[in-house]
């Protein structure tokens, strides 16, 4: 956002950003910092990883219930909670459609199947119930990015 008229700065292509400062000129090297003009810069960052998975309560809470139900030997209840966690992941606005949602759903299903198998073998491994811990084991972002957007049919397949 720039608090100036189009006549003051007629060529939008001459704006540059250098060290979080807006500048104007023909080239970046020849540009001068904007002075006596109010402006606001917005920065959008894109990261490959995140460390706030547990803050996504709509997913992490049902995931914790999955583990509690499995630890109590209640597989059907665990499956209901798993479906809730998957549905939340499919609609979470905090997750990217093509990568994060797929990675979360794949990890939830993988962990559920592993825990269910451990339960059947009488050797259920206690988990800390953290979505952060679960997602540390997720495959690379590039693998998920190479696949199409995860649809509900695929997400709930095999449950």
C-alpha positions as CSV (number, residue, x, y, z in Angstrom):
1,X,0.0,0.0,0.0
2,X,1.3,3.4,-0.9
3,X,-0.1,6.7,0.2
4,X,0.6,8.6,-3.0
5,X,-1.1,9.3,-6.3
6,X,-0.4,7.5,-9.6
7,X,1.1,10.8,-10.9
8,X,3.7,10.8,-8.2
9,X,5.0,7.4,-9.1
10,X,3.8,6.7,-12.7
11,X,5.7,3.5,-13.4
12,X,4.9,0.6,-11.1
13,X,7.8,-1.4,-12.5
14,X,10.3,1.0,-10.9
15,X,9.4,-0.1,-7.3
16,X,12.0,-2.2,-5.6
17,X,12.4,-3.8,-2.1
18,X,15.8,-3.7,-0.5
19,X,16.3,-4.9,3.1
20,X,12.6,-4.5,3.9
21,X,12.6,-0.9,2.5
22,X,10.6,0.3,-0.5
23,X,12.7,2.0,-3.1
24,X,12.0,3.7,-6.5
25,X,14.2,3.9,-9.5
26,X,15.1,2.4,-12.9
27,X,17.1,-0.4,-11.4
28,X,17.6,-1.8,-8.0
29,X,21.1,-0.5,-7.9
30,X,20.1,3.0,-9.0
31,X,16.9,3.1,-6.8
32,X,16.5,5.5,-3.9
33,X,14.6,4.8,-0.7
34,X,11.1,6.3,-0.6
35,X,10.9,9.2,1.8
36,X,8.1,11.5,2.9
37,X,5.6,8.9,1.7
38,X,3.6,6.5,3.9
39,X,3.7,3.0,2.7
40,X,3.2,-0.6,3.9
41,X,5.0,-3.6,2.7
42,X,3.5,-7.1,3.0
43,X,5.7,-10.2,3.0
44,X,4.4,-13.7,2.3
45,X,6.7,-16.5,3.3
46,X,6.4,-20.1,2.1
47,X,8.0,-22.8,4.3
48,X,8.5,-26.5,3.8
49,X,7.9,-27.4,7.4
50,X,6.0,-26.2,10.4
51,X,6.2,-26.7,14.2
52,X,2.7,-25.7,15.2
53,X,0.9,-28.9,14.4
54,X,-0.5,-29.3,17.9
55,X,-2.1,-25.9,17.6
56,X,-4.4,-27.3,14.9
57,X,-6.9,-28.4,17.6
58,X,-9.5,-29.6,15.1
59,X,-7.0,-32.3,14.0
60,X,-4.9,-32.8,17.1
61,X,-7.8,-33.3,19.5
62,X,-9.4,-36.2,17.6
63,X,-6.0,-37.7,17.0
64,X,-5.4,-37.8,20.8
65,X,-8.8,-39.5,21.1
66,X,-7.8,-42.1,18.5
67,X,-4.8,-43.0,20.6
68,X,-6.8,-43.1,23.9
69,X,-9.5,-45.3,22.3
70,X,-6.9,-47.7,20.9
71,X,-5.1,-47.9,24.2
72,X,-8.4,-48.9,25.8
73,X,-8.9,-51.5,23.1
74,X,-11.8,-49.7,21.5
75,X,-11.0,-49.9,17.8
76,X,-14.4,-48.9,16.5
77,X,-14.3,-45.7,18.6
78,X,-10.8,-45.0,17.5
79,X,-11.9,-45.3,13.9
80,X,-14.7,-42.7,14.5
81,X,-12.2,-40.3,15.9
82,X,-9.8,-41.0,13.0
83,X,-12.5,-40.1,10.5
84,X,-13.1,-36.9,12.5
85,X,-9.4,-36.0,12.3
86,X,-9.2,-36.8,8.6
87,X,-12.3,-34.7,7.9
88,X,-10.8,-31.8,9.9
89,X,-7.5,-32.1,7.9
90,X,-9.3,-32.1,4.6
91,X,-11.0,-28.8,5.4
92,X,-8.4,-27.1,7.6
93,X,-7.7,-23.6,6.1
94,X,-4.3,-23.7,7.7
95,X,-3.2,-26.6,5.5
96,X,-2.3,-26.4,1.9
97,X,-4.6,-28.4,-0.3
98,X,-1.9,-30.1,-2.4
99,X,0.7,-31.0,0.2
100,X,-0.1,-30.5,3.9
101,X,-3.6,-32.1,3.8
102,X,-2.2,-35.2,2.0
103,X,0.8,-35.5,4.4
104,X,-1.4,-35.2,7.5
105,X,-4.0,-37.7,6.3
106,X,-1.4,-40.2,5.2
107,X,0.3,-40.0,8.6
108,X,-2.9,-40.3,10.5
109,X,-3.9,-43.5,8.6
110,X,-0.4,-45.0,8.7
111,X,-0.1,-44.5,12.5
112,X,-3.7,-45.8,13.1
113,X,-2.9,-49.0,11.1
114,X,0.4,-49.5,12.9
115,X,-1.2,-48.9,16.3
116,X,-4.1,-51.2,15.5
117,X,-1.6,-54.0,14.4
118,X,0.3,-53.5,17.6
119,X,-2.9,-53.7,19.6
120,X,-3.8,-57.0,17.9
121,X,-0.3,-58.3,18.7
122,X,-0.8,-57.4,22.4
123,X,2.1,-54.9,22.2
124,X,0.5,-51.5,21.8
125,X,3.2,-48.8,21.9
126,X,2.3,-45.8,23.9
127,X,2.6,-42.6,21.9
128,X,2.8,-39.1,23.3
129,X,-0.3,-38.2,21.3
130,X,1.4,-35.2,19.7
131,X,0.6,-34.3,16.2
132,X,4.0,-32.6,16.1
133,X,5.6,-35.9,16.8
134,X,3.5,-37.7,14.2
135,X,4.3,-35.1,11.5
136,X,8.1,-35.4,12.1
137,X,7.8,-38.9,10.6
138,X,5.9,-37.7,7.5
139,X,7.4,-38.1,4.1
140,X,9.1,-35.3,2.2
141,X,7.1,-32.4,1.0
142,X,8.3,-33.0,-2.5
143,X,6.7,-36.5,-2.5
144,X,3.3,-35.1,-1.6
145,X,3.7,-32.2,-4.0
146,X,4.2,-34.7,-6.9
147,X,0.8,-36.2,-6.2
148,X,-2.6,-34.7,-7.1
149,X,-4.8,-33.0,-4.5
150,X,-6.2,-35.4,-2.0
151,X,-9.9,-36.0,-2.4
152,X,-12.3,-37.3,0.3
153,X,-12.7,-40.7,-1.4
154,X,-9.0,-41.4,-1.3
155,X,-8.7,-40.0,2.2
156,X,-11.3,-42.3,3.7
157,X,-10.4,-45.3,1.6
158,X,-9.8,-48.5,3.6
159,X,-11.4,-47.2,6.8
